[in-house]
């Protein structure tokens, strides 16, 4: 995970969580999860941030644990959603997260914060978490042409979508679309794949 990005989130965790929780509900994402995820399937949210999606998944029949690399965000999510489980784990390795134990895995707008050489290993790590027939939801903010950093120092890398597709070549691609996020108003790429 990019260290400057982690430092930015750690330093302003409460502000970021307030911002994310104040955005419009991401009903477009939730519709996709209802359509493709296994109801009652054990779920993991990798890069769980404020805990917003962990809350929705648990309330809607997808028992979910949140994982994040940032201690500040974990502290905020535990305070805001104390009845759910959150643990520390960082991409690309996801050390400590048990392989093959989840039916549904979410990684919502996290991959773009990784340096390009870490993107493919991160997708492999996410894929290994899923049991047979499990479903992986990935999204990332689209960055054109070259990597950029925002005013807080967060990295937005411009990796190729094909790198993600290549790592999931043996999986069934169920959804693979670049579109506007209803919640953030940003252009994102969303990809959903199912393990054979």
N, C-alpha and C positions, 0 to 999 in steps of 0.2 A: 504494500500500500504506500502511496506517496506520502512522505513524512510532512511536507508543508501543508498538505490537505488535512491530515490528521491533526496537526497543530492548530489549524484554523477552526476546525470543529471543536476541538478540546477547549480552546480559548473562549469560544462564544456559543457553547452548547445550548444554553437556555434560549438565546436569541434565535438560533436556527430552529429549535424545536417549536418555539412560538410561531415562527413563520410557517413551518410545514403544517402545523395543526390549524393554523388560521386560513390556509388555502381552501378553495372549494373541494368538496368531497370528490375523490377520483373514481367516480362511478363507472367510467370507461374501463378502468383496470378491474374493478370488482366484477363487472359483467364478464370479462374474460376469465377470471378465476372461477366464477360460478359455472361457466361453460366447460372449462377444461380440467379443473382440479377434481381429485377424488374426495367426495364428501366424507367426513370423519377420518380422512387420511392424515397421519402424522405429518406435520408441516414445519418448515424452517424458513425464516426470513433472514437472509444474509445481507447485512448492512441495514439493520432495522431502524436506525436513526431515532426518531422521536417515539417509536412504538405504535404509531398510528395504524400500520397495516397488521401488526401482531394483534392489536385490539380487534380490528375488523375480522380477521381470520378466525380468532377464537370465538367471537360472538356469533359467527355464521357457520359453525360446524366444521372448522378445519383446525384442530388443536395444534397450536403453533408456539414455537420457541423463537425468540429473537436473538440474533448474534450481531455484534458490531465490533469493529476494531478500536473504536474511540471510547475511552473511559468516561469522558464528559457526557457523551450522548447516552451511554449506558446508565449513568447516574440519573440523568433526566428522565429516561424512559421508565426506569424502576420507580422513580418518585411519582410519575404521572399515571403509570399503570402497574401498581404494586401487586396485583393479583396474577400477573403473568410472569413467565420465566424469561430472563435475559442473561446472556453469557458473552464473554469476550472471545472473539475469533477474527482473524485477519486474512483477507485475500492477499496473495494468491493461494496460500497453503491450506488455510482453514484447519490448522492443527487443533486437535481436540474434538472436532466435530465428527461423529461416528459415521463412517461410510455405509451406504446401502440401507439406511434406516428411515428414510423419508419417502412419502408418496408425493408430496408437493414441496417444491423449493422455489422461493421468491428471491430475486436479486434485482431490486428496483432502483434504477439510476445510481449505480455504484461503479460499474466497470470503467466508466469514463474518468474516474479518479485514479486509475492505475497507470503506471508507465506502460507504454506499448509492449515491451517485452514480457510484461506480467499478465497481459490479457488472455492469451491462449492457455497458460497454466491455470489461471483463475477459472476459466470455463471448464477445464478438465476437473478441477477440484469440486466445482459445483455439481458437475455431472456425476461424480463418484458418490455423492450423498444419497442419490436416488435408488430406491429399490426397483425391481423389475416392474415395468408398467408405470413407473413414476413420471411426473410431469415437472419440467423446469420452465419457469417464467423469468426471462431476462429483459431488462430495458436499460437504455442509456441515453443520455442527452447527446444529440448529434452535433458534432463539431466538424466544420468543413475545413479541408485543406491542411491545417497545421494545428498542433497542440497550442492551447492558450491557458493562461491563468487569470482568474478574476481578481478583483481588487483586494480580496481577502487572502489571495495566494492559492486558492483551490485549483488543482489541475483538471483540465478538460482535454483529454487526449483524443486525437483524431485517428483512431484505429479503423481498419477495414472491416466492414460487416462480414466479408467472406472469411476472415479469420475465425469468427465465431461459428459460422456455418460449417467450416471445415472440421472444427473440433467436435461437432455434433453430426458428422456425416452419416453415421450408422443409426441415427435416431429419426423418428418421424417428425418432420416439421409441421406443426399444426397452425402456426400463425407467424408471419414474418413481414412486418409492415412498419414503414416510417410514417409518423402521424403527429398531430399536435396533442399534447397532454391537456386534458380538461382541467386538471388541478393546477399545474404550474404555468400553463400557457406556453411551454417550451416545446421545441421540436424534439421528439424522441423516436428511437427505433425500439420496437417490441418484437421479441421472438419467443415463441413457445414451442418446446420440443418434448417428445415422449420417448422414454427408453423402451426399446423393443422387449 
